Amino acid sequence: MKDLVLLTGVSGAGKSTAMGFMEDIGYYCIDNMPAELVSTFISLIEKSDSYNKIAIVTDVRSRGVYNEFRKNVQNLMDSNDYTVRTIYLDIKNHVALRRYKLTRRKHPYADKFNGSIEDALNYEKEILAPVREKAGYVIDTSDLTANQLRERLAQILLGDDKEVMNLHVMSFGFKHGIPNDADFVLDVRCLPNPYWIESMRNKTGLDQEVKDYVFSFEEAHEIFERLKSLLDYLNPLYIREGKSQIVIAIGCTGGNHRSVVFAEALKDYFSRKWDNVTVNHRDINRK
């Protein structure tokens, strides 16, 4: 069975970077193919053994084309000859605007809106909305480096569910602001604060004394068990819908004690179940 990847998405979201990576892992890549030619191209190469891994990068530039694109994708998915995956790269407008300013590139729809890149992006996203909705995987590249995008694609194209899901646990202090990229925010300020214990004031949640103190309260254990149960239930659902990364932010007042303890405990728990689990203590060195 042949492996076919259809890559599309918003201009400036990283399709060229993605295509370069897919070439590196053995895909025969075709860039900027008109969507209405996808089925014609497939019919030309389907009898050849030289093209077992194919990636087609396409932009959907008009309202009429995306219907053809969706029809072609469905036809291929109904075929027994191909494993078909559709990957959609998205990007937040303010990040796209910054990228365009840095590269001085021109958006394909800029002329239509008298040079307004923001209006062009909104128009493009409106056209692409039905394709995005049907995509098997949606990757928001706004906060991803090129290497992180490559890692995400590797998980989709090379890994199983255990490898695909990325769980990132973060501790933070509410007085320093809530992380913008968090999918879940848990406030553990309801628990007693080790800061008010003189011997622990200058320590952090990485110290055993602080950890023991936080989990000496029954409420801490109950919160932790409920959070584990919720995430254990949700993670497979997110994978099924194409989501590969969940950012869990645990907050306390300063980000030094309670949130660090919980973040470390979650990291230890999920590391026994998933391959890609990381932890970051954003505010641990702030006083």
N, C-alpha and C positions, 0 to 999 in steps of 0.2 A: 504494500500500500504506500502511495506517495504522500509526502508531507507538503502541504501548501499553506503558506502564511499570507494573508492579505493585510497589509499595513496601510492605514490611512489616519487622518486626523487634521488638526488645525495647523495652518502655516506657522512655522517657527517653533513647533513643539518638539522637534528633534528627530524627524523621520530620516534625515540623512545619517545621523549618528546611529540610529537603529539599524539602518540598512548596512552600514559598515560592519557592525557587529555580526549581523546575520551572515554576511559574506565570510567573516572569520571562522564561523562554526559550520561552514560547508553548504550554505544555501546559495542557489543560483538566483541572483537578485535582478529584478527589472524595475527601474525607477521611472516614475512619472508616466505610467501607462494609463491611457484613457480608460475609464471604467467600462465603457461599452465594448472594449476589445479584449477584456479578460477571458471570456469564454472562447473566443476565436484563438487566442494564444494557447490556452489549455488544450484545445483540440489538436493543435499542431504538434505539441510535444508529448502528448499522453502515451504514445506508443514507443517513446524512446526511453531506454534504461539509463541514459546519461543525466536525466533530470528527475531525481527522486526527492530532492529537497528544493522547493521553489518558494521564493518570497517576492510578492508583487507589491510595490509601493505605488499608491495612487492617490491623487487629489480629486476631490469631488467639487467641481467648480461651477456647476449650474443646477438648478432645481430639477431639470429633466434627467440629469445623469444619475443621480443617486438611486432612482428607482431601478435603473438598469443594473447598477452596482449590487443592490440588494437582491435582485432576481438572480444574478450570476452566482452570488454567494450561496443562496439557497439551493440552486441547482447542483453546485459542487458538493454541498453538504449532504444532499440526498444521494449522491453517487457513492458506490462502494469502493471506488478506486482511490479516493483521497481522504486523508485526515485534514480537515480544514479548520484553521484558527484565524479569527479576525481580531486584530489588535488596533485599538484606536488611541492615538496620542493626543492628550488634551493639555491645555495650558491656561492659567489665569491671565486675564487681559493685562493687568499691570505688569506682569512678568514679561509677557510677549512684547509690550510696548518698550520695556527696557532693553530687551534683546534686539529689537529692530533699531533702536537708537544706537546701540553699541556696534552693530554690524553695518548700519546704514543701508540695509536692504530695503527693497520696496515690496510692500504687500501686494499680492496679485489683484486685490480689489481696491487698491488705493485710489486709482483714477476715478473709479465709480463714485467715490465719496470725497472728491476734491482734496485728496491727500490725507484724509483722516484715517489713521491706522486703526484707531479704536472703533470707528464706525465700520470699517472693513472687517475687523475681527468679529464684531457682533453679527454682521451679515453672514459671514462664513459659518459661524457656529449655528446660526439658524438653519442654513442649508444642510449642515452636517448632522443636525439633531437626530433624524431618523436612523442614520448609520451608527451614530454613537449608541443609541438605544439598543440596537441589535448586535453590537460588538460583543465578542466573547470575553475580551479583556479591555479594560479602559485604564490607561496609565496617565495620571496627571504628572507632567514633568516639571511643574513650576518650581519645586524645591529639590529636584534631583540633579546631581552632577552627571556628567557623561558616564562615569564609571558606575554610578548607581543605576542609571538607565540600562546599562549593559547587564548588570547583575539581575535586574528585574526581568529582562528579556530571557536571560539564561534560565531563570526559575520557571518561566512559562514554557520555554521550548525544550528544556532538558530535564526538568525535575518532576518529582511526584508531589502530591499534596503536602507531605511533610517538609519538602524542600521549598515549596512555593511560598507558603505563608511566612511573612516576616513580622515578628512581634517586637516592637520597640517600646520599652518601658522607660519612662522619664519621671524623675522627681523634680519638683520645682517649688518655689515659694510664691504664694499669692501676692505678697507685697512687691514682687518683681514682675508681676504680670502673668496671665495665663498663656501657655504656648499656643501659637496660632495653628499649628499642624496637628493638634490632638484630636483623635477620634472619640476618646473617652476621657473625661476629667473627673477624678474622684477627690473629694475634699476630706482629708483626715484630721482636720482641725478640731473635730469633735472628740478626739482622744486627748488624754492628759499630755501636756507638753514637757519633754525632758529638759527644755531650756531653763525651767524654773528650779531644777535640781542643780545645785552648785557644782557638784562633781561631774555633771554631764554637759554643762553649758558650753564648754569649748570643744566638746567631742561631736561626732556626727553619727548618723545612722549606720555607718560602716563599723563602728565600734560595738563589741559584743555587749557591753554594759547598757548601751542605749537600746540595742535590739531587745535584750531581755526585759528592759523596763517597758517598752512599748507593747510587747506581747505578754506582759504580765496581767493585762486587762482582758477580761472575757470578751468585751466589745470588739477589741482588735481582732481576735480570732474569728468572731462572727462576721465582721466586715470582710476579712480576707477570704473566708470560705464562700461567702455569697458572690464575691467578685470572681473567684476562680470558676464557680459554677456558671455564671453568666457568660464569661468569655469562652469557656469550654463549649457552650451551646452555640455561640455566635460564630466562632471561627470557621467551622465547616460551611456555614451558610454564606459567609463572605467569600470563601474560596469558590463556591458554586456560582456566585455572581461575578466572578472575575477580579475580586479585590485581593491583593496580595500583601498589603501592609496595613497593620493596625498600630496606631500610636496611642499608648495608654499613659496618660499623665496623672501622676499622683501628687497632690499639693498639700502642703502645710503652710504655716505662717512664713517661715524664712527659707524653707527648702533645705534644711540641714539635718533634721532629726527624723520625725515621724514619716515624712514622705520618702526619705531615703531607705528606711527600714522596709516599708511596704514595697518599694520598687525592687529592692534586692530580693525580697521574698518571692515576688511574682516572677522575676527573672529565673530564679532557681527552680521554681515549680514548672514553668513552661519550657525550660531547657531540657527537661526530661521527656517532653512530648513533641517538640518541634526543633528543626535543625537550626533555624535562623532567629535567634533571640538575642537582643542586645539591650543594654541598659545605659542610661546617661543621667548623671546628676547635675542638672543645669546650674543650680545655685548653691552647690555644696560649699564653695569657697567664698561665698559672699557672707558678710557679717552684718 
